[in-house]
C-alpha cells in the first residue's frame, strides 16, 4: 500500500508539472489584465472574470473561424479515410506491375517537408483560381502517405483468402471495402481520424497563405488576430486559445475511446 501510494503521488506530481502550462493558460484567460502585469506572480486570478472571453468574441468573428475549422478539418479527415483506405486496398489485395515500386515512391513523399512544396502548390491553386475558397484549404490535404501506410499495414494482417472468397461470392472491390474491410479496421480508422483531425485543426501556414478574407479564415489564423501591442492582448489571446482547444481535446478524448473500443475488431476468424 505504501509503495502504491508513493507511485500515485509521484504520478500526480509529474502530471501537474506537465499540465502546468495548460492550467496557467486557463488561469490567465480568467484573469483581468491589471492582475497579469504586476510585480507579484499571480498564478491564480484574484478576481476571475469572463470579460476576456466576451471581448474576444467582439473583437474577431470567432464563431465563424471555428465553423470554418470544423468544416475544413472534418472534410480532410473524411477525405483521407476514404482515399487512404482505397489506396491501401490496392496495395494490399490487387496485383499489378510496379506495385512495390509505386508504394515505395508514395512512402518516399513522407521525407519531403511541406515547406518544400508550399510555393509550387500555391502557384498551382493560384492559376486554377482557387485562392480564398474552402476547396483550396481542403484539396491539398485529401491524401496522406502515412494514412496509406497505416491502412496497408492493417490490411496486410488479413489473409488473401478473405478477398478471394468474397470475389467468388460476387462481391465487388468497393463493396468488399465497405462491407468487410471497414468494419474490421475500426481501430485503424479511429487512430487515423483523431490524428488527421487534430493536424487539420492546427494548420497555420497553408491557410495563412491562401486565405485573405475573414469568411474563409480558420481558427488558428483568427486567434493570431487577437495579438496586438495592447496590454490586454495577451489575456484576450489566451482566452481565445482556451476556447479553440476545447474542440480538439474533446475530439481526442472521444476518438481515444472509439480507438480502444475497436482494438480487437481487426481479428479475423476462420
C-alpha positions as a Markdown table, in Angstrom:
| # | Residue | x | y | z |
|---|---|---|---|---|
| 1 | Unk | 0.0 | 0.0 | 0.0 |
| 2 | Unk | 2.9 | 2.4 | 0.8 |
| 3 | Unk | 4.6 | 1.7 | -2.5 |
| 4 | Unk | 1.3 | 2.2 | -4.4 |
| 5 | Unk | 0.6 | 5.5 | -2.6 |
| 6 | Unk | 4.1 | 6.7 | -3.4 |
| 7 | Unk | 3.7 | 5.8 | -7.1 |
| 8 | Unk | 0.4 | 7.5 | -7.4 |
| 9 | Unk | 1.8 | 10.7 | -5.6 |
| 10 | Unk | 4.7 | 10.7 | -8.0 |
| 11 | Unk | 2.4 | 10.4 | -11.0 |
| 12 | Unk | 0.3 | 13.2 | -9.8 |
| 13 | Unk | 3.3 | 15.5 | -9.3 |
| 14 | Unk | 4.6 | 14.7 | -12.8 |
| 15 | Unk | 1.1 | 15.2 | -14.3 |
| 16 | Unk | 0.7 | 18.6 | -12.6 |
| 17 | Unk | 4.2 | 19.6 | -13.9 |
| 18 | Unk | 3.3 | 18.5 | -17.5 |
| 19 | Unk | -0.1 | 20.3 | -17.3 |
| 20 | Unk | 1.1 | 23.5 | -15.7 |
| 21 | Unk | 1.4 | 25.5 | -19.0 |
| 22 | Unk | -2.2 | 24.5 | -19.9 |
| 23 | Unk | -3.5 | 25.2 | -16.4 |
| 24 | Unk | -1.7 | 28.6 | -16.3 |
| 25 | Unk | -3.2 | 29.4 | -19.7 |
| 26 | Unk | -6.7 | 28.8 | -18.4 |
| 27 | Unk | -5.9 | 30.8 | -15.3 |
| 28 | Unk | -4.7 | 33.8 | -17.3 |
| 29 | Unk | -7.7 | 33.6 | -19.5 |
| 30 | Unk | -9.9 | 34.3 | -16.5 |
| 31 | Unk | -7.5 | 37.0 | -15.2 |
| 32 | Unk | -8.0 | 40.8 | -15.6 |
| 33 | Unk | -5.1 | 42.3 | -17.5 |
| 34 | Unk | -4.4 | 44.5 | -14.4 |
| 35 | Unk | -3.5 | 41.4 | -12.4 |
| 36 | Unk | -1.2 | 40.0 | -15.0 |
| 37 | Unk | 1.0 | 43.0 | -15.4 |
| 38 | Unk | 2.1 | 43.3 | -11.8 |
| 39 | Unk | 5.3 | 42.6 | -9.9 |
| 40 | Unk | 3.6 | 39.9 | -7.9 |
| 41 | Unk | 3.5 | 36.4 | -9.5 |
| 42 | Unk | -0.3 | 35.9 | -9.8 |
| 43 | Unk | -0.8 | 32.2 | -10.8 |
| 44 | Unk | -4.5 | 32.1 | -9.8 |
| 45 | Unk | -6.8 | 35.1 | -10.6 |
| 46 | Unk | -7.8 | 37.0 | -7.5 |
| 47 | Unk | -10.9 | 38.4 | -9.3 |
| 48 | Unk | -11.9 | 35.9 | -12.0 |
| 49 | Unk | -13.8 | 37.4 | -14.9 |
| 50 | Unk | -15.4 | 36.4 | -18.2 |
| 51 | Unk | -14.7 | 39.7 | -19.8 |
| 52 | Unk | -11.7 | 38.3 | -21.8 |
| 53 | Unk | -13.9 | 35.7 | -23.5 |
| 54 | Unk | -16.7 | 38.2 | -24.3 |
| 55 | Unk | -14.2 | 40.7 | -25.7 |
| 56 | Unk | -12.5 | 38.0 | -27.8 |
| 57 | Unk | -15.9 | 37.3 | -29.5 |
| 58 | Unk | -16.5 | 41.0 | -30.1 |
| 59 | Unk | -13.0 | 41.7 | -31.5 |
| 60 | Unk | -12.9 | 38.9 | -34.1 |
| 61 | Unk | -15.6 | 36.7 | -35.7 |
| 62 | Unk | -14.5 | 33.7 | -33.6 |
| 63 | Unk | -17.7 | 31.7 | -34.2 |
| 64 | Unk | -17.1 | 31.9 | -38.0 |
| 65 | Unk | -13.5 | 30.9 | -37.6 |
| 66 | Unk | -14.5 | 27.9 | -35.5 |
| 67 | Unk | -17.1 | 26.8 | -38.1 |
| 68 | Unk | -14.6 | 27.1 | -40.9 |
| 69 | Unk | -12.1 | 25.0 | -39.0 |
| 70 | Unk | -14.7 | 22.3 | -38.3 |
| 71 | Unk | -15.7 | 22.2 | -42.0 |
| 72 | Unk | -12.1 | 22.0 | -43.2 |
| 73 | Unk | -10.8 | 19.6 | -40.6 |
| 74 | Unk | -13.9 | 17.3 | -40.9 |
| 75 | Unk | -13.7 | 17.3 | -44.7 |
| 76 | Unk | -10.0 | 16.5 | -44.7 |
| 77 | Unk | -10.5 | 13.7 | -42.1 |
| 78 | Unk | -13.3 | 12.1 | -44.1 |
| 79 | Unk | -11.4 | 12.5 | -47.4 |
| 80 | Unk | -8.2 | 11.0 | -46.1 |
| 81 | Unk | -10.1 | 8.0 | -44.6 |
| 82 | Unk | -11.7 | 7.3 | -48.0 |
| 83 | Unk | -8.7 | 7.9 | -50.2 |
| 84 | Unk | -6.2 | 6.2 | -48.0 |
| 85 | Unk | -8.4 | 3.1 | -47.5 |
| 86 | Unk | -8.9 | 2.8 | -51.3 |
| 87 | Unk | -5.2 | 3.2 | -52.0 |
| 88 | Unk | -4.2 | 0.8 | -49.2 |
| 89 | Unk | -6.7 | -1.8 | -50.6 |
| 90 | Unk | -5.0 | -1.6 | -54.0 |
| 91 | Unk | -1.5 | -2.0 | -52.5 |
| 92 | Unk | -2.7 | -4.9 | -50.3 |
| 93 | Unk | -5.1 | -7.1 | -52.4 |
| 94 | Unk | -4.6 | -6.2 | -56.0 |
| 95 | Unk | -1.8 | -7.4 | -58.2 |
| 96 | Unk | -0.4 | -5.0 | -60.9 |
| 97 | Unk | 3.0 | -4.2 | -62.4 |
| 98 | Unk | 5.2 | -1.9 | -60.4 |
| 99 | Unk | 3.1 | -2.2 | -57.2 |
| 100 | Unk | 6.0 | -2.3 | -54.8 |
| 101 | Unk | 7.9 | 0.5 | -56.7 |
| 102 | Unk | 4.9 | 2.7 | -56.6 |
| 103 | Unk | 4.3 | 2.0 | -52.9 |
| 104 | Unk | 8.0 | 3.0 | -52.2 |
| 105 | Unk | 7.5 | 6.2 | -54.1 |
| 106 | Unk | 4.4 | 7.0 | -52.1 |
| 107 | Unk | 6.3 | 6.3 | -48.9 |
| 108 | Unk | 9.2 | 8.5 | -50.1 |
| 109 | Unk | 6.9 | 11.5 | -50.1 |
| 110 | Unk | 6.9 | 11.3 | -46.3 |
| 111 | Unk | 10.5 | 12.5 | -46.4 |
| 112 | Unk | 9.6 | 15.7 | -48.3 |
| 113 | Unk | 8.7 | 18.5 | -45.9 |
| 114 | Unk | 5.6 | 20.5 | -46.6 |
| 115 | Unk | 7.6 | 23.8 | -46.7 |
| 116 | Unk | 9.4 | 22.5 | -49.8 |
| 117 | Unk | 6.2 | 22.2 | -51.8 |
| 118 | Unk | 4.2 | 25.0 | -50.4 |
| 119 | Unk | 5.3 | 27.6 | -53.1 |
| 120 | Unk | 4.6 | 25.3 | -56.0 |
| 121 | Unk | 1.2 | 24.3 | -54.5 |
| 122 | Unk | 0.4 | 28.0 | -54.1 |
| 123 | Unk | 1.2 | 28.8 | -57.7 |
| 124 | Unk | -0.8 | 25.8 | -58.9 |
| 125 | Unk | -4.0 | 26.8 | -57.0 |
| 126 | Unk | -3.5 | 30.4 | -57.9 |
| 127 | Unk | -3.5 | 29.5 | -61.7 |
| 128 | Unk | -6.7 | 27.5 | -61.1 |
| 129 | Unk | -8.4 | 30.4 | -59.4 |
| 130 | Unk | -9.0 | 28.6 | -56.1 |
| 131 | Unk | -7.4 | 31.1 | -53.7 |
| 132 | Unk | -9.6 | 32.2 | -50.8 |
| 133 | Unk | -12.0 | 29.3 | -51.1 |
| 134 | Unk | -12.8 | 26.2 | -49.0 |
| 135 | Unk | -11.6 | 24.0 | -51.8 |
| 136 | Unk | -8.1 | 25.3 | -51.6 |
| 137 | Unk | -8.0 | 24.6 | -47.8 |
| 138 | Unk | -9.2 | 21.0 | -48.3 |
| 139 | Unk | -8.0 | 19.7 | -51.6 |
| 140 | Unk | -4.2 | 19.6 | -51.0 |
| 141 | Unk | -4.7 | 17.5 | -47.8 |
| 142 | Unk | -7.1 | 14.9 | -49.1 |
| 143 | Unk | -4.4 | 12.2 | -49.3 |
| 144 | Unk | -1.8 | 11.1 | -46.9 |
| 145 | Unk | 1.2 | 8.8 | -47.3 |
| 146 | Unk | 1.1 | 8.0 | -43.6 |
| 147 | Unk | -2.6 | 7.1 | -43.8 |
| 148 | Unk | -1.9 | 4.8 | -46.8 |
| 149 | Unk | 0.9 | 3.1 | -44.8 |
| 150 | Unk | -1.3 | 2.7 | -41.7 |
| 151 | Unk | -4.2 | 1.1 | -43.6 |
| 152 | Unk | -2.0 | -1.1 | -45.7 |
| 153 | Unk | -0.2 | -2.5 | -42.7 |
| 154 | Unk | -3.6 | -3.2 | -41.1 |
| 155 | Unk | -4.9 | -4.8 | -44.3 |
| 156 | Unk | -1.8 | -7.0 | -44.6 |
| 157 | Unk | -2.9 | -8.8 | -41.4 |
| 158 | Unk | -5.9 | -10.2 | -43.3 |
| 159 | Unk | -5.5 | -13.4 | -45.3 |
| 160 | Unk | -5.8 | -13.0 | -49.1 |
| 161 | Unk | -8.3 | -15.9 | -49.0 |
| 162 | Unk | -10.8 | -13.4 | -47.4 |
| 163 | Unk | -10.7 | -11.3 | -50.6 |
| 164 | Unk | -10.7 | -14.3 | -52.9 |
| 165 | Unk | -13.8 | -15.8 | -51.1 |
| 166 | Unk | -15.6 | -12.5 | -51.4 |
| 167 | Unk | -14.8 | -12.4 | -55.1 |
| 168 | Unk | -16.1 | -15.9 | -55.6 |
| 169 | Unk | -19.4 | -14.8 | -54.0 |
| 170 | Unk | -19.7 | -12.0 | -56.4 |
| 171 | Unk | -18.6 | -9.2 | -54.1 |
| 172 | Unk | -17.1 | -6.2 | -55.9 |
| 173 | Unk | -14.0 | -4.4 | -54.7 |
| 174 | Unk | -15.9 | -1.3 | -53.4 |
| 175 | Unk | -18.5 | -3.5 | -51.6 |
| 176 | Unk | -15.6 | -5.6 | -50.2 |
| 177 | Unk | -14.1 | -2.4 | -48.7 |
| 178 | Unk | -17.3 | -1.0 | -47.3 |
| 179 | Unk | -18.9 | -4.2 | -46.1 |
| 180 | Unk | -15.9 | -6.2 | -44.9 |
| 181 | Unk | -12.7 | -4.2 | -44.5 |
| 182 | Unk | -14.0 | -1.1 | -42.9 |
| 183 | Unk | -15.9 | -2.9 | -40.1 |
| 184 | Unk | -12.7 | -4.8 | -39.4 |
| 185 | Unk | -10.5 | -1.8 | -39.3 |
| 186 | Unk | -12.2 | 0.4 | -36.7 |
| 187 | Unk | -9.1 | 0.8 | -34.7 |
| 188 | Unk | -7.0 | 2.0 | -37.7 |
| 189 | Unk | -9.8 | 4.3 | -38.7 |
| 190 | Unk | -10.1 | 5.7 | -35.2 |
| 191 | Unk | -6.4 | 6.4 | -35.0 |
| 192 | Unk | -6.4 | 7.9 | -38.5 |
| 193 | Unk | -9.4 | 10.1 | -37.7 |
| 194 | Unk | -8.0 | 11.5 | -34.5 |
| 195 | Unk | -4.6 | 12.2 | -35.9 |
| 196 | Unk | -5.9 | 13.8 | -39.1 |
| 197 | Unk | -8.5 | 16.0 | -37.4 |
| 198 | Unk | -6.0 | 17.4 | -34.9 |
| 199 | Unk | -3.4 | 18.1 | -37.6 |
| 200 | Unk | -6.0 | 19.7 | -39.9 |
| 201 | Unk | -7.4 | 21.8 | -37.0 |
| 202 | Unk | -3.9 | 23.1 | -36.1 |
| 203 | Unk | -3.0 | 24.0 | -39.7 |
| 204 | Unk | -1.5 | 27.5 | -39.8 |
| 205 | Unk | 0.9 | 28.2 | -42.7 |
| 206 | Unk | -1.2 | 27.0 | -45.6 |
| 207 | Unk | -4.5 | 28.7 | -44.5 |
| 208 | Unk | -2.5 | 31.9 | -43.8 |
| 209 | Unk | -1.1 | 31.8 | -47.3 |
| 210 | Unk | -4.2 | 31.0 | -49.4 |
| 211 | Unk | -6.9 | 32.9 | -47.5 |
| 212 | Unk | -7.5 | 36.6 | -47.4 |
| 213 | Unk | -11.0 | 37.2 | -46.1 |
| 214 | Unk | -12.5 | 36.6 | -42.6 |
| 215 | Unk | -15.2 | 34.4 | -44.2 |
| 216 | Unk | -12.6 | 31.7 | -45.1 |
| 217 | Unk | -10.0 | 32.0 | -42.4 |
| 218 | Unk | -9.6 | 29.2 | -39.9 |
| 219 | Unk | -9.4 | 29.5 | -36.2 |
| 220 | Unk | -5.6 | 29.4 | -35.9 |
| 221 | Unk | -5.4 | 32.4 | -38.1 |
| 222 | Unk | -8.2 | 34.1 | -36.3 |
| 223 | Unk | -6.5 | 33.7 | -32.9 |
| 224 | Unk | -3.3 | 35.4 | -34.1 |
| 225 | Unk | -5.5 | 38.5 | -34.9 |
| 226 | Unk | -6.1 | 38.9 | -31.2 |
| 227 | Unk | -2.4 | 39.7 | -30.7 |
| 228 | Unk | -1.5 | 43.4 | -30.7 |
| 229 | Unk | 0.6 | 46.0 | -28.9 |
| 230 | Unk | -2.3 | 46.5 | -26.5 |
| 231 | Unk | -1.6 | 45.3 | -22.9 |
| 232 | Unk | -4.8 | 43.4 | -22.8 |
| 233 | Unk | -4.0 | 41.3 | -25.9 |
| 234 | Unk | -2.3 | 38.5 | -24.0 |
| 235 | Unk | -5.3 | 37.8 | -21.8 |
| 236 | Unk | -7.6 | 38.1 | -24.9 |
| 237 | Unk | -5.4 | 35.8 | -27.0 |
| 238 | Unk | -5.2 | 33.2 | -24.2 |
| 239 | Unk | -8.9 | 33.3 | -23.7 |
| 240 | Unk | -9.3 | 32.6 | -27.4 |
| 241 | Unk | -6.8 | 29.8 | -27.2 |
| 242 | Unk | -8.7 | 28.2 | -24.3 |
| 243 | Unk | -11.9 | 28.3 | -26.4 |
| 244 | Unk | -10.3 | 26.7 | -29.5 |
| 245 | Unk | -8.5 | 23.9 | -27.7 |
| 246 | Unk | -11.8 | 22.6 | -26.3 |
| 247 | Unk | -13.0 | 21.0 | -29.6 |
| 248 | Unk | -9.6 | 19.4 | -30.3 |
| 249 | Unk | -9.3 | 18.0 | -26.8 |
| 250 | Unk | -12.9 | 16.7 | -27.0 |
| 251 | Unk | -12.3 | 15.1 | -30.3 |
| 252 | Unk | -9.2 | 13.4 | -28.9 |
| 253 | Unk | -11.0 | 12.0 | -25.9 |
| 254 | Unk | -13.9 | 10.7 | -27.9 |
| 255 | Unk | -11.6 | 9.3 | -30.6 |
| 256 | Unk | -9.5 | 7.6 | -28.0 |
| 257 | Unk | -12.5 | 5.8 | -26.6 |
| 258 | Unk | -13.5 | 4.7 | -30.0 |
| 259 | Unk | -9.9 | 3.5 | -30.7 |
| 260 | Unk | -9.9 | 1.4 | -27.5 |
| 261 | Unk | -13.3 | 0.0 | -28.2 |
| 262 | Unk | -12.2 | -1.1 | -31.7 |
| 263 | Unk | -8.9 | -2.6 | -30.7 |
| 264 | Unk | -10.0 | -6.2 | -31.2 |
| 265 | Unk | -12.2 | -5.6 | -34.2 |
| 266 | Unk | -9.4 | -6.4 | -36.6 |
| 267 | Unk | -9.3 | -10.1 | -35.6 |
| 268 | Unk | -10.1 | -12.4 | -38.5 |
| 269 | Unk | -11.6 | -15.8 | -37.6 |
| 270 | Unk | -11.6 | -18.7 | -40.0 |
